Structure formats: structure tokens, C-alpha cells
Amino acid sequence: MPTQASGETPAAPPIAWRRKDLLGLEELTREEILTVLDQASGFKEISTRSIKKAPTLRGKVVLTLFYEPSTRTRASFSLAAQRLSADVQELDLDASSAKKGETLVDTARNLRAMGVDVFVIRHQQAGAPALLARSVDSSVINAGDGTHEHPTQGLLDLFTMREKLGNLKGRKVALVGDITHSRVARSNIWGLLKLGAEVGVVGPKTLIPGALKELGVRIHYHLDEVLGHYDVFNILRIQLERQGAGLFPGMREYNLHYGIDERRLARMKPDVLIMHPGPINRGVEISHGVADGRNSVILEQVSNGVAVRMAVLALVQSAREGK
């Protein structure tokens, strides 16, 4: 895409987007996913300017509502909104009326009455963003709900893969680790399948839902048997906070069987992409050398997340206003 003049908004692609909310990739069409990725390509250039601003959301209010901890996602959404010239508010839930028993819907309705245009919500309960979207006329973006989905992480992963590999149709992508509890895995699976990729999951039997076979996902329980098969390995964090006890023997044994280290990297394709949504448990899911090595695109994922979230913010607000 041609470079835009400073201060101009990137030209929009043909729009296949009419949703005021982004709740998950399961509900999106292939065309809608590609619309986000194409829009993000245009917005990425803004981050290279000396003045990182576009007027797309000037006068709009974006509020982040995070009921769970976050570093990358929350900061990324805040930066994305600021680069689109929105006013950004971050609600401190520890100092809010939620501590007094106020419901999510009542909190949101009161904030909407103050003029919030877009809510970005992370919540421990699956379905909370969908409930919010039905309760307010503002746009709602799911920043992760329980073990359901994390759609913008899925989109930024797709964006990064497409940027490195081109068309994803026929490409082979493996997700390694705790699939059962990973909302990132679900969003990746839905997005990759819709773009025509071959998707595999790798991990202990206790951490992989058998129902994935019905979607056409390949299931592997032995990482060493598939190291040379895949073009991308997206490595997932072991989510101890979402698990019951006894799903695998321990971190040391997990690393022995499923950790990505230099020894395993040497058996992969020479140009394999190593990805991780973060936060990284170094020495458990991935070694220092692999995380920081030449095949790693982990920091590029983080960088691309700002552009992808700029695209999502712009699209949902445009759809809400009927443009």
C-alpha cells in the first residue's frame, strides 16, 4: 500500500464490515477478517511517523474496562485509540463501584450516559462482552472473555503470519500447549480455518479438547513427531490460573515433552515462524534462545497489535455510525 502523507488517514479498502461490535472470530466471515487485515496494513504506517496520529476517531471516547490483569492488550488498545485521536479512559476497577456490587451492565450504562463511544472489555466470564453489546448502543470490543475468545490477538497473529508468509491458504500452523483453556487458541483456530490454513494442535491429552477434530483440526500428542511438518508454531502459555489440579505432572515434565528449545528448533523448517501471544514463561514453553532468535516474530506480533486494534476501532465505530 502506498505511503500516506503525514496527517492523512489511510485509504479504506472495500468494506465488508457492518458490525458495531467485535465479539469473536467464530462469527466473522472470511471477507470480514480480510477487511480488518487490509485496514491494519494501512494503519501500520502511522506508527512509523514522527507524529503518530490520524484523525479517524477525533472527538470519540474509548474506555478500557479490564476485569482481569493485562499488559500488552490494554496498552495496545490505549495506544491504538490515541493514534486515532480518540479520548481514552482506563477505568480502575479497584476504585470503582464494581467493588460495591454494581453489575457490569449498570457500570456500562452509567459510563455510556457520560458519552463513551467504544468499550474495550476483558472479563473472566465467557459471554460478558456479548452481554454488554446487547445492553448498550456503544461499540463493544472483546479483549478476552474467560476461555471463549481473544479476537484481536487472533487477528494480530493472522496479520503477522500473512505479512511473513503471504496468502495463508494451504499454510500449516500448529498451536502448542494449553488448548483447552486458551481463548487465543480458539480465535486462531477460527481465523486460520476461514483463511484456508491447515491447523494442528499439540499438547497433553488433558489439555486438548477432542471436539476439535470435528472442525478439521489435526490433534497431536507428541511434539517431536511433527516438528518438520508445520510452517508456524504458535506457542501458548500454560494457564495455571484457569486449570484444576492434575492436568499435567509439572512444569519440568511439560518442558521436557513440549518446550520449544534450540534442539527442537533445529529439527523444524529453516524458515519456520515462532510465535507466542505472551506473557512468556521462559524455560517452560520456550527457551531464551528461541524466544529471542532469528525465527521469532514475538515482538513483531506486539507491534502489529497496535495497527490491528486501530483497524478494529475504526471499523466498529464506522459501522456504528452507519458510514
Phi, psi and omega per residue, in radians:
M1 nan 2.358 -3.124
P2 -1.075 2.591 3.105
T3 -1.196 2.385 -3.130
Q4 -1.507 2.638 3.033
A5 -1.146 2.579 -3.099
S6 -0.975 2.318 3.105
G7 1.581 -0.230 -3.138
E8 -1.522 2.644 3.042
T9 -1.468 2.371 3.098
P10 -0.986 2.465 3.135
A11 -1.081 2.381 -3.123
A12 -1.344 2.504 3.045
P13 -1.320 3.006 3.011
P14 -0.946 2.196 -2.977
I15 -1.487 2.179 2.992
A16 -2.093 0.732 -3.042
W17 -2.359 2.130 3.130
R18 -2.341 0.415 -3.060
R19 -1.791 2.304 3.052
K20 -1.381 -0.236 -3.092
D21 -2.251 2.722 2.930
L22 -2.132 1.896 -3.075
L23 -1.907 -0.448 -3.138
G24 -3.134 2.825 3.119
L25 -1.471 -0.304 3.114
E26 -1.022 -0.636 -3.067
E27 -1.518 -0.169 -3.089
L28 -1.465 2.617 3.012
T29 -1.495 2.909 3.060
R30 -1.008 -0.718 -3.092
E31 -1.156 -0.658 3.115
E32 -1.168 -0.718 3.095
I33 -1.065 -0.803 -3.137
L34 -1.131 -0.576 3.089
T35 -1.073 -0.770 3.107
V36 -1.088 -0.804 -3.097
L37 -1.116 -0.709 3.129
D38 -1.183 -0.711 3.103
Q39 -1.108 -0.698 3.136
A40 -1.112 -0.604 3.095
S41 -1.023 -0.699 3.106
G42 -1.215 -0.685 -3.109
F43 -1.292 -0.402 -3.079
K44 -1.044 -0.558 -3.121
E45 -1.083 -0.509 -3.112
I46 -1.041 -0.603 -3.099
S47 -1.219 -0.193 3.129
T48 -1.646 -0.120 -3.095
R49 -1.363 2.786 3.032
S50 -1.211 -0.616 3.022
I51 -1.945 1.870 -2.986
K52 -1.555 1.227 -3.060
K53 -2.478 2.505 2.925
A54 -2.372 2.649 -3.019
P55 -1.518 0.205 -2.954
T56 -0.919 -0.754 -3.080
L57 -1.979 0.470 3.130
R58 -1.017 2.256 3.141
G59 1.539 -0.093 3.124
K60 -1.655 2.719 -3.129
V61 -2.032 2.146 3.090
V62 -1.956 2.232 -3.128
L63 -2.110 2.245 3.069
T64 -1.654 2.265 -3.030
L65 -2.204 1.571 -2.995
F66 -1.928 1.938 3.095
Y67 -1.566 -0.015 3.053
E68 -2.294 2.741 3.137
P69 -1.106 2.629 3.106
S70 -2.836 2.473 2.994
T71 -1.971 -1.161 -3.052
R72 -1.091 -0.885 -3.028
T73 -1.127 -0.799 -3.098
R74 -1.160 -0.806 3.129
A75 -1.124 -0.658 -3.130
S76 -1.122 -0.778 3.105
F77 -1.128 -0.702 3.132
S78 -1.111 -0.785 3.103
L79 -1.119 -0.718 -3.142
A80 -1.062 -0.795 3.137
A81 -1.138 -0.721 3.122
Q82 -1.110 -0.680 -3.141
R83 -1.212 -0.339 3.043
L84 -1.660 0.184 3.059
S85 1.249 0.359 3.071
A86 -1.379 2.768 2.924
D87 -1.476 2.242 -3.026
V88 -2.012 2.297 3.061
Q89 -2.164 2.421 3.072
E90 -2.046 2.023 -3.094
L91 -1.403 2.178 3.067
D92 -1.492 1.750 -3.044
L93 -1.168 -0.471 3.113
D94 -1.193 -0.325 3.124
A95 -2.007 0.350 -3.078
S96 -1.908 3.056 3.136
S97 -1.248 -0.148 3.036
A98 -1.042 -0.555 3.104
K99 -1.197 -0.313 3.119
K100 -1.696 0.060 3.095
G101 1.795 0.085 3.118
E102 -1.148 2.381 -3.102
T103 -1.302 2.812 3.085
L104 -0.996 -0.793 -3.096
V105 -1.131 -0.756 3.121
D106 -1.132 -0.709 3.080
T107 -1.007 -0.849 -3.090
A108 -1.146 -0.722 -3.126
R109 -1.125 -0.676 3.090
N110 -1.150 -0.716 3.116
L111 -1.200 -0.628 3.079
R112 -1.097 -0.648 3.121
A113 -1.114 -0.348 3.082
M114 -1.565 -0.022 3.033
G115 1.823 0.313 3.110
V116 -1.226 2.236 -3.124
D117 -1.625 -0.617 -3.095
V118 -2.358 2.215 2.999
F119 -1.769 2.272 2.989
V120 -1.922 1.981 -2.977
I121 -2.129 2.342 2.909
R122 -2.048 2.331 -3.071
H123 -2.560 2.574 -3.116
Q124 -1.284 -0.282 -3.130
Q125 -1.737 2.179 3.043
A126 -1.053 2.369 3.121
G127 1.645 -0.160 -3.136
A128 -1.066 -0.754 3.098
P129 -1.084 -0.635 3.114
A130 -1.147 -0.708 3.072
L131 -1.059 -0.772 3.140
L132 -1.096 -0.734 -3.120
A133 -1.102 -0.538 3.100
R134 -1.382 -0.255 -2.989
S135 -1.777 -0.319 -3.133
V136 -2.315 2.711 3.107
D137 -1.570 0.014 3.006
S138 -1.216 2.866 2.982
S139 -1.338 2.568 3.139
V140 -2.240 2.258 3.092
I141 -2.071 2.203 3.131
N142 -1.369 2.035 3.080
A143 -1.788 0.388 3.118
G144 2.103 2.057 3.134
D145 -2.267 1.904 3.108
G146 0.942 -2.301 3.062
T147 -1.810 0.376 -3.071
H148 -1.430 -1.361 -3.115
E149 -2.591 2.812 2.994
H150 -2.408 1.356 -2.919
P151 -1.104 -0.647 -3.118
T152 -1.271 -0.500 3.021
Q153 -1.169 -0.723 3.072
G154 -1.053 -0.735 -3.133
L155 -1.175 -0.698 -3.140
L156 -1.239 -0.539 3.038
D157 -1.149 -0.777 3.083
L158 -1.066 -0.747 3.133
F159 -1.043 -0.788 -3.121
T160 -1.130 -0.761 3.106
M161 -1.091 -0.787 -3.105
R162 -1.160 -0.619 3.122
E163 -1.130 -0.629 -3.103
K164 -1.521 -0.608 -2.981
L165 -1.940 -0.210 -3.044
G166 1.403 -2.555 3.139
N167 -0.946 2.275 -3.094
L168 -1.527 -0.082 3.133
K169 -1.068 2.176 3.136
G170 1.484 -0.180 3.090
R171 -1.233 2.674 -3.048
K172 -1.965 2.099 -3.044
V173 -2.204 2.236 3.101
A174 -1.938 2.381 3.006
L175 -1.857 2.199 -2.998
V176 -2.041 2.193 2.999
G177 2.235 -2.383 -3.033
D178 -1.476 1.479 -3.097
I179 -1.297 -0.690 -3.049
T180 -0.991 -0.743 -3.036
H181 -1.739 0.104 -3.003
S182 -1.727 1.962 3.025
R183 -1.225 -0.507 3.069
V184 -1.091 -0.754 3.131
A185 -1.048 -0.757 -3.117
R186 -1.102 -0.781 3.134
S187 -1.143 -0.717 3.089
N188 -1.062 -0.786 -3.097
I189 -1.065 -0.859 -3.139
W190 -1.056 -0.799 -3.104
G191 -1.160 -0.783 -3.116
L192 -1.122 -0.750 3.138
L193 -1.094 -0.689 -3.116
K194 -1.233 -0.408 3.086
L195 -1.658 0.121 2.991
G196 1.524 0.247 3.129
A197 -1.420 2.752 2.957
E198 -1.547 2.221 -3.044
V199 -2.044 2.297 3.032
G200 -2.202 2.667 3.032
V201 -2.146 2.527 -3.073
V202 -2.330 2.279 3.096
G203 2.933 -3.116 3.076
P204 -1.117 2.611 3.138
K205 -0.982 -0.582 -3.106
T206 -1.238 -0.213 -3.090
L207 -2.045 0.280 3.118
I208 -2.269 2.107 3.087
P209 -1.226 2.205 3.135
G210 -1.109 -0.430 -3.109
A211 -1.116 -0.249 3.135
L212 -1.091 -0.460 3.118
K213 -1.008 -0.591 -3.114
E214 -1.158 -0.367 3.109
L215 -1.547 -0.103 -3.083
G216 1.598 0.261 3.113
V217 -1.483 2.360 3.083
R218 -1.426 2.359 -3.117
I219 -1.960 2.232 3.133
H220 -2.237 2.399 3.104
Y221 -1.860 -0.110 -3.100
H222 -2.220 1.839 -3.078
L223 -1.040 -0.743 -3.046
D224 -1.089 -0.357 -3.116
E225 -1.399 -0.244 -3.028
V226 -2.189 0.223 -3.058
L227 -1.027 -0.634 -3.091
G228 -1.583 0.037 -3.026
H229 -1.564 -0.576 -2.938
Y230 -1.766 2.614 3.101
D231 -1.483 -0.433 -3.091
V232 -2.406 2.388 2.946
F233 -2.079 1.962 3.092
N234 -1.763 1.949 -2.948
I235 -1.688 2.217 -3.041
L236 -1.790 2.589 3.107
R237 -1.268 2.462 2.979
I238 -1.271 2.058 -2.998
Q239 -1.685 1.387 -3.103
L240 -1.071 -0.522 -3.092
E241 -1.240 -0.291 -3.130
R242 -1.853 -0.049 -3.015
Q243 -1.759 2.682 2.869
G244 -1.456 3.070 -3.118
A245 -1.350 2.655 2.952
G246 1.454 0.253 -3.129
L247 -1.362 -0.380 2.961
F248 -2.719 2.722 -2.965
P249 -1.053 -0.677 -3.111
G250 2.978 2.968 -3.074
M251 -1.091 -0.705 -3.108
R252 -1.102 -0.767 3.140
E253 -1.227 -0.639 3.087
Y254 -1.036 -0.812 3.138
N255 -1.072 -0.656 -3.136
L256 -1.072 -0.701 -3.040
H257 -1.687 -0.471 -3.002
Y258 -2.290 -0.034 3.121
G259 -1.253 2.423 3.113
I260 -1.645 1.941 3.128
D261 -2.185 -3.103 -3.088
E262 -1.082 -0.583 3.132
R263 -1.123 -0.772 3.122
R264 -1.289 -0.640 3.115
L265 -1.014 -0.656 -3.125
A266 -1.120 -0.338 3.139
R267 -1.687 -0.044 3.101
M268 -1.536 3.030 3.066
K269 -1.050 2.509 -3.082
P270 -1.000 -0.581 -3.098
D271 -1.818 0.389 -3.135
V272 -1.019 2.537 3.052
L273 -1.699 2.271 3.067
I274 -1.857 2.125 -3.091
M275 -2.183 2.775 3.074
H276 -2.805 2.239 -3.126
P277 -1.309 -0.245 -3.131
G278 1.333 2.808 -0.105
P279 -1.237 2.625 -3.066
I280 -1.536 2.332 2.923
N281 -1.697 1.538 -3.092
R282 -1.123 2.407 -3.114
G283 1.489 -0.070 3.073
V284 -1.970 -1.262 3.117
E285 -1.415 -0.491 -2.996
I286 -2.678 2.513 3.126
S287 -1.451 2.851 3.080
H288 -1.021 -0.796 -3.071
G289 -1.094 -0.656 3.134
V290 -1.323 -0.741 -3.132
A291 -1.056 -0.577 -3.090
D292 -1.854 0.130 -3.031
G293 -1.483 -3.128 -3.023
R294 -1.220 -0.386 3.127
N295 -1.512 -0.173 -3.093
S296 -1.379 2.335 3.032
V297 -2.089 0.460 -3.037
I298 -1.095 -0.799 3.129
L299 -1.235 -0.507 3.045
E300 -1.161 -0.615 3.035
Q301 -1.009 -0.803 -3.127
V302 -1.071 -0.813 3.135
S303 -1.084 -0.789 -3.134
N304 -1.151 -0.426 -3.141
G305 -1.057 -0.578 3.133
V306 -1.151 -0.816 -3.133
A307 -1.117 -0.720 3.140
V308 -1.136 -0.724 -3.135
R309 -1.262 -0.518 2.982
M310 -1.060 -0.772 -3.137
A311 -1.084 -0.782 -3.127
V312 -1.116 -0.798 3.124
L313 -1.024 -0.781 -3.121
A314 -1.137 -0.720 -3.079
L315 -1.212 -0.787 -3.107
V316 -1.178 -0.655 3.132
Q317 -1.205 -0.680 3.096
S318 -1.094 -0.764 3.130
A319 -1.137 -0.666 3.131
R320 -1.090 -0.627 -3.138
E321 -1.545 0.006 3.075
G322 1.268 0.465 -3.112
K323 -1.472 nan nan
